[in-house]
Structure formats: C-alpha cells, structure tokens
Amino acid sequence: MTDWWYNHVTGEVEEGPQSLATDRDGPFKTREEAARAPEIIAERARRWAAEEAADWDKS
C-alpha cells in the first residue's frame, strides 16, 4: 500500500517519500488526505493548544 506525502515547500502531493524529510508531512493513507495536510495540521495544532491550555487551567 502506498503512502502519500504533502510537500509543504512546493504544495504538491507525492506518492511515496520523494522529497527531503524536512520538506514533507505525512505519511497519509490517501492522496485526498495528503492534499488536505495543511488543514489537518492546523486542526491538530489547535486541538493540542486547547488541550495544553486545559492542562494549565487544572494546575
């Protein structure tokens, strides 16, 4: 099964790791998921920030 990567330098979706590891995000299970990588990453960052803020509030 092929993994898909999002190259955040070029904005391109790659089938398999083609570019430098520092230039890509993934792996993703589908091409469509890799194409949505910026949205997915932003959502994860918001979720982690909210969880961290909640942990600080408990202290």
C-alpha positions in Angstrom: 0.0 0.0 0.0 1.3 3.4 -1.0 1.8 6.2 1.5 1.1 9.8 0.4 3.0 12.8 1.5 2.4 16.6 1.3 5.4 18.7 0.3 4.9 21.9 2.2 7.6 23.7 0.1 6.0 23.0 -3.3 2.4 22.4 -2.2 2.4 19.2 -4.1 1.2 15.7 -3.1 3.8 13.0 -3.5 3.2 9.2 -3.9 5.8 7.8 -1.6 8.5 9.9 0.0 10.1 11.7 -2.9 11.5 14.9 -1.3 13.6 15.6 1.7 12.0 14.7 5.0 12.3 18.3 6.2 10.1 19.4 3.2 7.2 17.0 3.6 4.5 16.0 6.0 3.0 12.6 6.3 2.5 9.8 5.6 -1.2 9.9 4.8 -3.3 7.0 3.8 -4.9 8.6 0.7 -4.0 11.2 -1.9 -7.0 13.3 -0.8 -5.9 13.2 2.9 -2.4 14.3 1.9 -3.9 17.2 -0.2 -5.7 18.4 2.9 -2.5 18.2 5.0 -2.3 22.0 5.8 -5.9 21.9 7.2 -5.3 18.7 9.1 -2.1 20.0 10.6 -3.7 23.3 11.6 -6.6 21.4 13.2 -4.2 19.2 15.2 -2.3 22.3 16.4 -5.5 24.0 17.5 -6.5 20.8 19.4 -3.1 20.4 21.1 -3.1 24.1 22.1 -6.6 23.7 23.6 -5.5 20.6 25.5 -2.4 22.3 26.8 -4.4 25.3 27.9 -6.9 23.0 29.7 -4.0 21.3 31.4 -2.6 24.7 32.6 -6.1 25.6 33.9 -6.1 22.5 36.0 -2.8 23.5 37.7 
